[in-house]
Amino acid sequence: MSDDLPTPNADSKPERSCPKGSGVPRRSMLLLGLGALAGCATSKARTNLPSALWPSAGPTVVAGTPVPPGPLVTAGLSNTMARSSWAKGVPIPARMNPMDPPRKITIHHDGMSPFAGTSRSSVADRIELIRVSHLKRDGGNRWGDIGYHFVVDRSGRVWQARPVSYQGAHVKHQNQANVGVLCLGNFEQQTPSRNQVRRLESLVVELRERYQVPLSRVHTHRELDSTKCPGRNLQNAIQLSRSAGRFGSA
């Protein structure tokens, strides 16, 4: 299996839909209702996918119970917030492929409503919203987790998302050995913060060093596919970062 979006004829395992019932908390129902609009990621099976989702009116992130600070993970990457800091569910391995040794890095934005949150709780809600929306795509029975491996917020924190041991779901036909990095926000409509861009730069340098990824294989989504992702303002910032050598040397 791969993690490109399936067509009806895709040769991929069916997935279970998310549980339903009157006992689902109101916040969960709101997240599920908003989720269909979230993200620019791609799903399973080596087949065609629809274009990125660009809602005319983006969802509002639902406020929830504040998430306490999670442990920092420093296994090869500096100051990375653990997945347990935000995720309300665990990956579903049966719906995902093992990750090949990374050879490429691709940068995205979430493409939802503009997002200015910097608190841990607001960021955790945003990432969880994206995870739930990905699980609900394609009838809710194909996705195994959020499609990206790392998330960079506006304050400059990096959050663990899908484990790198699993192939991501973020660029059609090109998810194999491809680390997906998401910057929170809609950068067609807003600009990334300085802290966000600087931390993205250092994350890319760390990932390149850890996995020996050449500079020529650091891409934005639109450089690999027909999409607006990661938005014109983040795209411009990335071009400046490249020109200044802040993604490291070739």
CORJO-V31056 format. One record per backbone hydrogen bond with DSSP energy under -1.0 kcal/mol. NH is the residue of the N-H (numbers start at 1). CO is the residue of the C=O. Records with the same first field share a line. If there is no record, write none. Layout:
# CORJO-V31056
NH=CO + CO
This chain:
# CORJO-V31056
10=7
12=10
24=21
29=25
30=26
31=27
32=28
33=29
34=30
35=31
37=34
38=35
39=110
45=2
47=45
73=80
76=74
80=73
81=158
82=71
85=82
86=83
87=83
92=144
95=92
96=93
99=165
103=177
104=177
105=217
106=179
107=219
108=181
110=185
111=185
123=119
124=120
125=121
126=122
127=123
128=124
129=125
130=126
131=127
132=128
133=129
134=130
135=131
136=132
140=137
149=180
150=180
151=159
152=182
153=157
156=153
159=151
160=81
161=149
162=148
166=163
167=97
169=147
174=171
178=175
179=104
181=106
182=150
183=108
184=152
189=186
190=186
197=193
198=194
199=195
200=196
201=197
202=198
203=199
204=200
205=201
206=202
207=203
208=204
209=205
210=206
211=207
212=208
213=208
217=214
218=215
219=105
221=107
222=229
223=220
224=221
225=221
227=225
231=228
233=187
235=231
236=232
237=233
238=234
239=235
240=236
241=237
242=238
243=239
244=240
245=242
246=241
248=245
